[in-house]
Amino acid sequence: MFLAASPPQCAVESGTLCHNVWDVTNNRWLAENSNWMVTKPVTIIAIVIGAYIARWLLHRAIERVTKSGAEGRVPLVLRPLRERAPATIAAMGLLSERRKQRAQTVSSVLRNVTSIAIIVVAAMMVLAQLGQPLGPLLASAGIAGVALGFGAQALVKDVLAGMFMMLEDQYGVGDVVDMGDASGTVEAMGLRVTTLRDGSGVVWYVRNGEVLRLGNKSQGWAMVNVDIPVPFGTDIAAATAVMKRVGDGLASESVWKSDLLADPEVLGVERLSANGMALRITVKTTSQAQWRVARELRGRVTAAFAEAGIESGLPAAPEQGGKA
């Protein structure tokens, strides 16, 4: 006769999975390992599915608060933030693109943070189910994170700088900016790199973390300073009177009146050089009109000087010749 196998210790308590497997199979090994073969896999699958659902729900919520929706509508996430876009950006149709890039930046950061947090928590829960000690893993992860941080600190610096630039709306698509070594019109903004196109058509890629100072020429208003060089001996009173007449004439024209925030003012002699002097006329304008106002003033003053018989421009430098 064959002796009946004795039940395992885990099958003593009725109602447990081990007890039920023992009753059905009468197999000691299956009963003892039923927890690993059934309960653990089901729990791990439930953790993975729960993490996926949580990630999907959070990403969905982030998308709803960062999506602009109807044309011209400010995304919900940007409403508490200050917007410094000049009026010319809206006139050029770039305001929606500017807002879209800011919203995409916030969305990207939030989505990445939530994804990493959910994945880390889910991975720790899975490892706990597998019986792995989490203490040494967390210590190793901390050391690896410090090493990675030192190795990728330039990348982290660029990303953080780009994120704060967008959140603070320091500049955006369509703005004319001066970043020191590169200046021009902003064509695209990213978390790591800003793309500029200068007046010669050259495209510059500037790392956000390398921008130590930034001048935005498109926000608010601008002060246009036009210097007209004249030789020594010029009748300053007559020249400034001509410049004043030209400035007043420009301000009275309806075509230019909307671009000027104040009447032009003649300051007189601005500087002296070895070859002559410079007379300055200045005017406060809207940011988008500063360059065309400066060109118009310069051309009109030069033409008025010529008409009044006042010489403008500096004399040519004496020719450097050798011995006869």
C-alpha positions in Angstrom: 0.0 0.0 0.0 1.0 3.6 -0.7 1.0 6.0 2.2 -0.9 9.3 1.6 1.3 12.3 1.4 1.1 14.6 4.4 -0.3 18.1 3.6 2.2 21.0 3.7 2.2 23.5 6.6 0.5 26.2 4.5 -2.5 23.9 3.8 -3.4 23.6 7.4 -5.6 26.7 7.4 -8.7 26.2 5.4 -9.7 28.8 2.8 -6.1 29.6 1.7 -4.9 29.2 -1.8 -2.4 26.5 -0.6 -5.2 24.6 1.1 -7.4 24.7 -2.0 -4.6 23.6 -4.4 -3.8 20.7 -2.0 -7.4 19.6 -2.0 -7.6 19.6 -5.7 -4.2 18.3 -6.8 -3.0 16.6 -3.6 0.5 17.7 -4.8 2.7 19.1 -2.1 5.0 21.0 -4.5 2.1 22.8 -6.3 0.5 23.6 -3.0 3.6 25.1 -1.4 4.4 27.2 -4.6 0.9 28.2 -5.4 1.5 31.6 -4.0 4.4 32.2 -6.4 2.7 30.6 -9.3 -0.7 32.4 -9.0 -0.9 35.1 -6.4 2.4 36.9 -7.3 1.9 37.0 -11.1 -1.7 38.2 -10.7 -0.5 40.9 -8.3 2.3 42.0 -10.5 0.0 42.2 -13.6 -2.5 44.2 -11.5 0.3 46.6 -10.5 1.4 47.1 -14.2 -2.2 47.6 -15.4 -2.9 50.0 -12.5 0.3 52.0 -13.3 -0.6 52.2 -17.0 -4.2 53.4 -16.2 -2.8 56.0 -13.7 -0.3 57.2 -16.3 -3.0 57.5 -19.0 -5.4 59.4 -16.7 -2.7 61.8 -15.5 -1.5 62.4 -19.1 -5.1 63.0 -20.2 -5.6 65.5 -17.4 -2.3 67.3 -18.3 -3.4 67.4 -22.0 -6.7 69.0 -21.1 -5.1 71.8 -19.0 -2.4 72.5 -21.6 -4.4 72.3 -24.8 -5.3 75.7 -26.2 -8.6 74.5 -27.7 -10.2 77.2 -29.8 -8.0 79.5 -31.8 -6.7 82.4 -29.7 -7.8 80.8 -26.4 -5.2 80.8 -23.7 -4.4 77.3 -22.3 -5.6 76.8 -18.8 -2.1 76.1 -17.5 -0.8 79.5 -18.8 -3.6 81.7 -17.3 -1.8 82.2 -14.0 1.5 83.0 -15.8 2.4 86.5 -17.1 2.4 87.0 -20.8 4.7 89.6 -22.3 4.0 89.1 -26.0 4.1 92.4 -27.9 1.1 93.5 -30.0 3.0 92.9 -33.2 3.2 89.2 -32.4 -0.6 89.0 -32.4 -0.7 91.0 -35.6 1.7 88.6 -37.3 -0.4 85.6 -36.2 2.4 84.2 -34.0 0.7 84.6 -30.7 -1.0 81.2 -30.9 2.3 79.6 -31.8 4.0 81.3 -28.9 1.4 80.1 -26.5 1.4 76.7 -28.0 5.2 76.3 -27.4 4.9 77.5 -23.8 2.0 75.1 -23.2 3.9 72.2 -24.9 6.9 72.9 -22.6 4.8 72.7 -19.5 3.0 69.6 -20.8 6.3 67.9 -21.6 7.7 68.6 -18.2 4.6 67.4 -16.3 4.2 64.3 -18.5 7.8 63.3 -18.0 7.6 63.9 -14.2 4.4 61.9 -13.8 5.7 59.0 -16.0 9.0 58.7 -14.1 7.2 58.8 -10.8 4.6 56.2 -11.7 7.2 53.9 -13.3 9.5 54.2 -10.2 6.7 53.5 -7.8 5.4 50.5 -9.9 8.9 49.1 -10.2 9.4 49.2 -6.4 6.0 47.5 -5.8 6.9 44.8 -8.3 10.3 44.2 -6.7 8.6 44.1 -3.2 6.3 41.4 -4.5 9.3 39.4 -5.8 10.9 39.6 -2.3 13.8 41.9 -3.3 15.1 44.2 -0.6 14.6 47.8 -1.6 17.2 49.4 0.6 20.3 48.4 -1.3 18.6 49.2 -4.6 17.6 52.7 -3.5 21.2 53.3 -2.3 22.6 52.1 -5.6 20.0 54.2 -7.5 21.0 57.3 -5.5 24.7 56.8 -6.3 23.9 56.3 -10.0 21.7 59.4 -10.0 24.5 61.5 -8.5 27.0 60.2 -11.1 24.5 60.8 -14.0 23.9 64.3 -12.7 27.6 65.2 -12.8 27.9 63.7 -16.3 24.8 65.4 -17.7 24.9 68.7 -15.7 25.2 70.7 -18.9 22.1 69.1 -20.4 20.2 69.6 -17.1 21.3 73.2 -17.0 20.1 73.8 -20.6 16.7 72.2 -19.9 16.1 74.0 -16.6 17.1 77.3 -18.2 14.8 76.8 -21.2 11.9 75.8 -18.9 12.1 78.9 -16.8 12.6 81.1 -19.9 9.3 79.8 -21.3 7.4 79.9 -18.1 8.5 83.5 -17.4 7.8 84.4 -21.1 11.2 86.2 -21.4 10.9 85.9 -25.1 9.1 83.8 -27.7 8.6 83.1 -31.4 8.8 86.4 -33.4 10.7 88.4 -30.8 13.9 90.1 -31.8 16.5 89.3 -29.1 20.2 89.9 -28.4 21.9 87.0 -26.7 25.4 88.4 -26.8 27.2 86.3 -29.4 24.1 85.8 -31.4 21.1 88.1 -32.1 18.1 88.0 -34.4 14.5 86.9 -34.6 13.4 83.9 -32.6 12.2 81.2 -35.0 11.7 78.3 -32.5 12.1 77.6 -28.8 12.9 74.3 -27.2 13.8 73.2 -23.7 17.4 72.8 -24.7 18.1 75.1 -27.7 16.7 78.4 -29.1 16.8 79.0 -32.8 17.5 82.5 -34.1 17.8 84.0 -37.6 19.8 87.1 -37.9 19.5 90.0 -40.5 21.8 88.1 -42.9 19.6 85.0 -42.9 22.1 83.0 -40.8 20.4 80.5 -38.4 21.9 80.4 -34.9 21.3 77.6 -32.4 21.9 78.8 -28.9 21.9 76.5 -25.9 19.6 77.9 -23.2 22.0 77.2 -20.4 24.7 79.4 -22.1 22.5 82.5 -22.1 23.9 84.7 -19.4 22.1 87.9 -20.5 19.3 88.6 -22.9 18.0 91.7 -24.5 14.5 91.6 -25.9 13.9 94.4 -28.4 10.2 93.5 -29.0 8.6 94.0 -25.6 6.9 97.2 -24.6 8.4 100.3 -26.3 11.8 101.3 -27.8 13.8 104.5 -27.9 15.2 105.3 -31.4 18.4 107.3 -31.4 19.5 108.6 -34.8 23.0 110.1 -35.0 23.8 112.2 -38.1 27.6 112.8 -38.6 28.6 116.3 -39.6 32.0 117.9 -40.1 33.5 120.5 -37.8 32.5 124.0 -38.7 28.8 123.1 -39.2 26.3 125.6 -38.0 24.8 123.6 -35.1 21.8 125.9 -34.5 20.8 125.7 -38.2 21.4 121.9 -38.3 19.3 121.2 -35.2 16.5 123.5 -36.5 16.4 121.4 -39.6 16.3 118.2 -37.6 13.5 119.6 -35.4 11.5 120.5 -38.5 11.9 117.0 -39.9 10.9 115.3 -36.6 7.8 117.5 -36.2 6.9 116.7 -39.8 7.2 113.0 -39.3 5.1 113.1 -36.1 2.3 115.1 -37.8 1.8 112.5 -40.6 -1.0 110.0 -39.9 1.0 107.2 -41.4 3.7 107.5 -38.7 1.7 109.0 -35.9 0.5 105.6 -34.6 4.1 104.4 -34.4 5.4 107.3 -32.3 4.7 107.3 -28.5 6.2 110.8 -28.1 7.3 113.7 -30.3 10.9 113.5 -31.7 13.4 115.4 -29.7 16.7 116.9 -30.9 19.4 116.5 -28.3 22.1 118.3 -30.2 25.8 117.3 -30.3 26.1 113.7 -29.0 29.8 113.1 -29.5 33.0 114.4 -31.0 35.6 112.5 -32.9 38.8 113.3 -34.7 37.0 113.8 -38.0 33.8 115.6 -36.9 30.8 115.4 -34.6 27.4 113.7 -34.5 24.0 115.3 -33.9 21.3 113.2 -32.3 17.6 113.1 -32.7 15.6 110.7 -30.6 12.0 109.5 -30.4 10.0 106.9 -28.4 8.3 104.4 -30.6 6.4 101.1 -30.4 8.8 98.1 -30.3 7.8 96.8 -33.7 8.3 100.2 -35.5 11.7 101.1 -34.1 13.7 100.0 -37.1 11.5 101.6 -39.9 11.2 104.8 -37.9 15.0 105.0 -37.5 15.5 104.5 -41.3 12.8 107.1 -42.2 14.3 109.7 -39.8 17.8 109.1 -41.1 16.8 109.4 -44.7 14.7 112.5 -44.1 17.3 114.3 -42.1 20.0 113.6 -44.7 17.8 114.8 -47.5 16.8 118.0 -45.5 20.5 118.7 -44.8 21.3 118.4 -48.5 18.4 120.7 -49.4 19.5 123.3 -46.7 23.1 123.2 -47.9 24.4 121.6 -44.7 27.1 119.0 -45.3 26.4 115.6 -43.6 28.8 112.7 -43.3 32.4 112.7 -42.2 35.2 113.8 -44.5 37.3 111.1 -46.0 40.4 110.1 -44.1 43.6 111.6 -45.6 45.3 109.3 -48.0 48.4 107.6 -46.6 51.1 108.1 -49.2 54.8 107.4 -49.3 57.6 109.8 -50.0 57.6 111.5 -53.3 
